[in-house]
Amino acid sequence: MKEIVKLEAYNIEQLVNLSGVKDENLEVLEDHFQVEISLRGDEMSIVGSQQQIEKTKKVIYSLLKLIVSVTQLTSFSESEMQ
């Protein structure tokens, strides 16, 4: 089964942080959940069983939430220093 996940709510920096250097973070998720992940722009394709896709999406959204909060914290800290 294949599912396309739209990630238009996130900017390119956040999606780059999600994927990691040379997509190493996505590869870890692929190995753990036995899925294939492809990220092109703001569209992520996940191929695998429905159950594994759902588990993978849950982790991806959790990671993105963390990335966004860290980005906001960093931006806040930088503005405080000025």
Summary of the structure (lengths in Angstrom):
residues: 82
radius of gyration: 14.0
end to end distance: 50.0
largest distance: 50.0
contacts: 203
relative contact order: 0.19
helix: 65%
strand: 18%
